[in-house]
Structure formats: C-alpha cells, structure tokens
Amino acid sequence: MEKQQFKAESKRLLEMMINSIYTQREIFLRELISNASDAIDKIYYKALTDDQLVFNKESYYIKVTADKATRTLTLSDTGIGMTQEDLENNLGVIAKSGSLAFKKENEAKDGHNIIGQFGVGFYSAFMVADKVEVISKALGEKEAYKWESEGADGYSITPADKETVGTDIIMTIKPNTEDDNYDEFLEEYRLRAIIKKYSDFIRYPIKMDMKGQRPKEGSEGEFEEYQEEQTVNSMVPIWRKNKSELTQEDYDNFYFEKRYGFDKPLKHLHISADGAVVYNAILFIPENTPFDYYTKEFEKGLELYSNGVLIMDKCADLLPDYFSFVKGMVDSEDLSLNISRELLQHDRQLQLIAKNIKNKIKSTLQSLLKEDREKYDGFYKSFGRQLKFGVYNDYGANKDTLQDLLLFYSSKEKKQVTLDEYVSRMPEDQKYIYYAAGESIDRLEKLPQAEIVADKGYEMLYFTDDIDEFAIKMIGTYKEKSFKNVSSGDLGIESNAEEKQAEEEAATENKDLFVSMKELLGDKVTGVKASKRLKSHPVCLSSDGEVTIEMEKVLKAMPNGQDVKADKVLEINVNHEVFQALKEAYSNDQQKLSLYTNILYNQALLIEGLTVQDPVQFTNDICKIMV
C-alpha cells in the first residue's frame, strides 16, 4: 500500500503533541506501556461476556527489548491487537480530526478518559524515534498488519507476518546530538528505572531480558555473563492491599522506597474512598522538617496515579499550602485527563479528593494532639510555623480549620498549650486572652508590661515566632474571647476604687510634667502618661492602635523593609523612686529633665528590643548622671 499523507496541519499538531504536552522524553515509555496494558484489559473484559474466551492471567504480559546493534527498542504486548481498520482509525485520529476538532471532540464528553486511546500517547514515541513500526494481529483475525511512519510526512499500512495475537511497536531510536543523548533509551538499566518510576504498578508483568554475572563452573574466581528474562514491575501496589494485611514496617518501607524523606514518618494515613469519588491514598506526616522546607525551592505535592500509572511527581493541587509538609500518593480511576496524562483538568473529582484529603489530615492531627501529646509537640516543633502561616494567609480564610491545631507557650503551665486549654482555665472576670510577643521566652518572662497581668493571676501566651501575632490578628476572637497584647494601651483590667482615685490624682497632678516630656521626645512617642500596669519597673512602652511594637519590628526586618510604625506611649511608674527625680528635675532643672527623659525613653526601647537611635549619646547621658 502506498504511503498515505497526513493532512497539512498534522506536522504542526505532531510537534505540539511532542514538544508542548510532554515535558520529559522518558514519558513515551509510560504512554506505550499504558496502551499495552489497556489492550490486555480489553481481552479480560471481553472474556467476562464471551464463554468461548478463557482469560488466563499468566499468559498476558508486556515485553520491552532493546537492540543496540540496530538501534531499535521494541515493546510487545499480548493484548487484543488491532485490525487494519483499527490501525487506520486509532493511529490516524489526530491527522483526521485536526487540532480544533480533536479538542472539541474530547472536551465535549464529560469525564471522557483519554488513557488507552492510541492516537494520543502513542505519538510520544516520535520524541525518541525517527521511525515507528506497529505490527498487530487482532483477536479472532487471521491477517496481521503493519503501520509504519517516519513522522509528519505520512504513514503506510501493509499486510505483515505475525503468528500471535497482540501488538509489537518497533522504534528506531534517533542518533545522539550535541545536546541530546538518545542512547539512554537503549540501555537496559535506564529502561528498567523508567519502568519502575512510572509503570511499577501496571497490573500485568513487564518483562525484560536482563544481563547479570555468575561464577563460572569449574573455574575458581572467574565469572561469566548471562541473560535471563525478569519481571521488572511489582504489579500490586501497597495501597490496593487491605489495611489488615499491612504492618507499620510495610508503611515505613514504602516511605523509604519512595524517598519521601530520610526520617521515619511520624504518622501514616491509608485512605480507601468509595463514594462520590473513588481513590486510594497513602499519606505520611514526616517527623522532621526537610532541609529546604522553608525555602522557595521546596515543592509541595503528592504523587498522582491514574489506575496505577504515575501521572505527576508532585500534584500541588491535592494539598493546601498549610499542609504542604505531607508526603505520599493518590491513585484514582475517576480523574479526567485532557490530551495526555500530564495535563490534568482542574475538575470536580480532583477538588473532591483534595477536600477529602485536607479533612483527613486535619482529623489525624487532631487525634495525635489528643492521644499522643508528646508526638504532636514534636510535629509542631517542625511544622507549627506552617500552620500559623496558614491561619494568616488568604486573609484568615482557613482559621477555622487550623486554630485548634495551634500551640503557644503558657506562662503558667511552662509548656505549649492549645487555645482551647487556655480558655478553659480563664477566670470569670478575665475579659481577654492575654499574650506577650518577643524574641524569647526568657525575655518575655521579664517584660515590665506584663506585671499587672501576672499580678492578677492571669495566664499569658508567649509569642516568639514572628508570624504569631499576625496569625492571631487574623483569628480575631476565639470562643468569643478577643486577644490582647500585654503592651496594649488598654488591658481591660479594672482598678478598684482606691486605685482609681490614686491614678486620677497622679494624672492630674503630673499633667504638665508629662506634657513637657512629650515635647522633649517629639514624634518619637504619641504620648507620655502615668502607668497603670507597672509595679516594680520605672518605665515601659505601650502601643495604641492595631500595629503593636513587635509587629513593627517584624515588618521592618522583612526584605522589602516596610516602614510601618506603632503608636508608642511612654508609661512612667509614678510609685517608683525614679519618678521623684523626674519631678524634682521638672521643678528645678529643665536640662536634667531632658537628660532623664531621654535616658528613660532609651531604656524603654532597649526593654522592647528596639534599636537606640544614638547609642553614643545614650552612653554619654548615662555617664552624666554618674558624676
């Protein structure tokens, strides 16, 4: 039969299939093996309704053979085979339909699964081959036929000799170029590695003739090469086995084999869903943070399989960012794949799987929190920051999902506690959930602003992560209780009648002093006032408004250096002996008042961990009061 010409558009279309859709050349082997598996499946399904046909699984397999001498790679299957008409229709579908018609035809069918259609994945063979021959004999037919093509120039179909039912695809591998090494697709160990990566769980044996060495009989110390046929795929994936058959060691071994991490998984989830969407999944919560986890280079995602065939190494759409530490895989029969297995539609099935996985991960973490607090504390040390970022991100959209998983260090318990545990211990008269934000627990325990809160016997949460306060701002309220920074202007702690009277008298009596101090400090502070919170310390800074002093520090330290300032108020303890010196200076020596004011302000900055603008002047001021 003379060569048949593809339509004029086919060359561009073929280039699109090869260069745009497939990102890695090695994918071609996965596509061809999947087609071969589908061909065997067709015999299996036919046997279910045809009494004359007996399906003996041991008789069905896929064989991969490389021949370096002829530069050919052959993939043979014992599947249902193709007639002359099948070869014409299946291998010419792209050329016949054209890109637009092809796209419309397949998108019009809701849930249409392309896997198994020769006219798509088959063409990936031209990524590595100059010429492709397909010799096929269909089940129940006497004649075999050969389809042959060297690419976009056209193809021919001629009668062929083939005794057994099935299909042989013979690819003449391209010669190497300066940039591309095609020899790798003739190396048996490279081919084996590709098969293990993408097609390990195809349900039929994939066989190869593998070379090996063994001791030579009758010759001590000498070895001889031999070749034997081996099945290179494992066929039955762990996720399709019953959970009752598997041990913790089986899951751990799977974690190591898949190279999900070098640590031991803290927890695993084995999901077998059979509802609105059917899928299996094995997920792992790692014990330790990957070295690149908090870097831009880290890629989240789960391995995605369709009917045991690896589709994507890392499908990011299956995991929300706040659970990006989860490793594992998902295998579904319901996913709609568009044109190739690499272009996954963002369809309802994928969204359902992702939602289900998110809920499973959350419930697993909640169980770990309740049932094994020590393990959860270890997990939180590694990944708690990510959960807090998840609360802050997307304007707090995920706060309800995550807030009960958060832990913060407690001033009373001297350990990490949940928000629920904190609220459950609150006295009736306590209005707010109090917290202090700073660099370390040791520093926060000495914070002057916390004196009155501690004096009242109220528990405080210590925020030492730069994301903590931002996350809490997004939560807003927890169980109808608002959060309050101990450095806030109004702590919501009511003074008794005697204390109120003393505070009012101090404010009135020293009003002019505080006005003078404010004028000396200028716009460094928004006000100076008598403190209601200080007991033993002479001075501190508090903040008015939404931006706290700690938030200002975090924002200034960011790469873009946001110049956001908190409204700072200098608070003076009128019951401290230092205040008497201030009053005397105000009455008798304005120069000394300026000196004392600057020293106290700089002391307050140092307490907060803020930078003293002029350290030389500050040290000189200290020296002045010493002489």
Secondary structure by P-SEA (a helix, b strand, c coil): ccccccccaaaaaaaaacccccccccaaaaaaaaaaaaaaaaaaaaaaccccccccccccbbbbbbbccccbbbbbbccccccaaaaaccccccccccaaaaaaaaaaccccccccccccccccccccccbbbbbbbcccccbbbbbbbcccccbbbbbbbbcccbbbbbbbcccccccccccccccaaaaaaaaaaccccccccccccccccccccccccbbbbbbbbbbccccccccccccccccaaaaaaaaaaaccccccccbbbbbbccccccccbbbbbccccccccccccbbbbcccccccccccccccccccccccccccbbbbcccccccccccccccaaaaaaaaaaaaaaaaaaaaaaaccaaaaaaaaaccaaaaaaaaacccccccccccccbbbbbccccccccaaaaaaacccccccccccccccaaaaaacccaaaaaaabbbbbbbcccaaaaaaaaacccccbbbbccccccccccccaaaaaaaaaaaaaaaaaaaaaaaaacccccbbbbbccccccccbbbbcccccaaaaaaaaacccccccccbbbbbbccccaaaaaaaaaaaccaaaaaaaaaaaaaaaaaaaccccccaaaaaaaaaaaac
